[in-house]
Amino acid sequence: MSKLKNRLSYKPEYNCTFSSVLSCIKYIEKDLDVTASDLYILGGGIESLQYNTETKKIGNGNMFLVIQNGLRAYGIEFGLSVRDKNIKEPMQVWYEDDRFLKKDIPVIVSVHVNYLKYHEYYSNQFAVDQELQGHNIILTGIDFEKQTVQMADVFINTNPIETYEGELQLKELTEGRRRENFASHYLDFNNLKNQAVDREQAFVDSMNRYYTQQSPFMMLAGVYEDIKNAHLHYDYKSLTDYIKNLYFYIKLNGVILQKIFINQYLEKLQTGSRHSNTTELIDINREIVLIWNKVLVNLIRWNSTKETIFQDKILMFLNQIQDQEKNYYGKLRGIT
């Protein structure tokens, strides 16, 4: 049986991908100071936030690429292997992963949630949302004789966040991985950089690129126009789908995620900052998050009633956010 030499340390942060990556970093390089916000900022997560006028979605696009680029700032490569889901010899996938475990390197694998029987959260969520699919767990050992796998789930998205360590049947997990194209992720520390990352300069450069491109203002303008003219483009059912999608991308994969990571980053910089108005940026950012949360509340009300009063409130809040974004940009320019 191949297994990691030591017990995995958990570092749950935001979602299963960030948490799995950070837990693996902690296992291999325990003294390396890296957070989810570091990977997001250094990986270009700020600039990648866009509003797609065709799909009507706000999102960061390929979050895997953001994390990969963030790791490269530290000289860490985030390897990925994706295979054909109809592969004839799936055991070869396990043998490949086993090579890393023998080197004491944990392997992150993607599994369809319908095969994760150890927690009711997954069966409950899948029953509600059939689109919910992939989840990342960490392989910590494989026993080919017993046909079992040792694993850790470092981010079960309950409140509060839960974790799980246990043993799963290799055959069942194989089918769960097949649904996710047998994706394996692993970290390569061979080119780890010794010098510290200049977090503050990286943040300033990233924010400058984001605001110079007018990205937040174009995004707000796009969302505003779509909501304002929703009655021209959607019938009752399609309006419901549009509002649900907009809610999801604002809350889970868009602006609120971006603002949370930016504030985590700024709070980390605050003590030793070379600039005096870091605190002001944090306060404005918090205000923007509060207003976006008001947008979310009124999206729910608009969706359930379809009354235009809630549509009007959302438009009012979007105008407030635009004013705060302009204020934020003004303060930001003061530290560049």
Secondary structure as GFF3:
##gff-version 3
##sequence-region A 1 336
A	DSSP	beta_strand	2	3	.	.	.	ID=ss1
A	DSSP	alpha_helix	16	28	.	.	.	ID=ss2
A	DSSP	alpha_helix	36	42	.	.	.	ID=ss3
A	DSSP	alpha_helix	45	48	.	.	.	ID=ss4
A	DSSP	beta_strand	50	52	.	.	.	ID=ss5
A	DSSP	beta_strand	57	59	.	.	.	ID=ss6
A	DSSP	alpha_helix	63	72	.	.	.	ID=ss7
A	DSSP	beta_strand	77	81	.	.	.	ID=ss8
A	DSSP	alpha_helix	91	102	.	.	.	ID=ss9
A	DSSP	beta_strand	107	112	.	.	.	ID=ss10
A	DSSP	three_ten_helix	113	115	.	.	.	ID=ss11
A	DSSP	alpha_helix	120	128	.	.	.	ID=ss12
A	DSSP	beta_strand	134	143	.	.	.	ID=ss13
A	DSSP	beta_strand	148	156	.	.	.	ID=ss14
A	DSSP	beta_strand	162	169	.	.	.	ID=ss15
A	DSSP	alpha_helix	170	178	.	.	.	ID=ss16
A	DSSP	beta_strand	184	188	.	.	.	ID=ss17
A	DSSP	alpha_helix	199	212	.	.	.	ID=ss18
A	DSSP	alpha_helix	215	228	.	.	.	ID=ss19
A	DSSP	alpha_helix	230	233	.	.	.	ID=ss20
A	DSSP	alpha_helix	236	251	.	.	.	ID=ss21
A	DSSP	alpha_helix	255	270	.	.	.	ID=ss22
A	DSSP	alpha_helix	278	305	.	.	.	ID=ss23
A	DSSP	alpha_helix	308	333	.	.	.	ID=ss24
###
